[in-house]
Amino acid sequence: MDCTAPAISAVAANVNLITASVTFATDEGACGKLHYGTDCAALTMVATGTCGVTSHNIVLPNLQGSTTYYFTVEAIDTAGNAATSDNGGNCFSFTTPPLPDDYFTQFFTTGSDLANLSVTFTPDGSNSYYKACSEYVTSLPTDPSGGTALDLSDDSFATISPTGRPFHYTG
């Protein structure tokens, strides 16, 4: 009968813009769980990982920018033995970076100031993930005449089914 809780080691956090990935190891297969929040004394949020593994990776989505988060790691083996790692009572912590000022958002008051421009977004590893490059367009690769005009109001949408040539959104 197993009466020994899993040993937890190698706790680390990899922080992205608004997500963090917390990794840790256990000496036997276990279920991983994180208790986290913005105050070490009040870890009110919980995220769970995969069970039965010794290499754990738990992703925390939708975090706030420029915020310090504190967390503890819990591991529970198949016999129900539980262990907690809390960095010696101080909680582990990480801080998210500031959010960028511009998420490639364009606000149009009248007309479109992107008229006759092609904008190419290229992944660059920055906090906003992309570099935008624009160039003037004199002709389109596909003639839009005979197409269907969509008259949309603010925050509205329309679902369309492309016909004819294949449409490649990425790649």
Secondary structure, DSSP 4 states (H G I P E B T S, - for coil): ----PPPEEEEEEEE-SS-EEEEEEEEEEEEEEEEEESSTT---EEEE--SSEEEEEEEE-SPPTT-EEEEEEEEEETT--EEEE-TTTT-EEEEPPPPPS-SS----SSS-TTTTEEEEEEE-SSTT-EEEEEEE-SS-SS--TT-------TT--------SS---S--
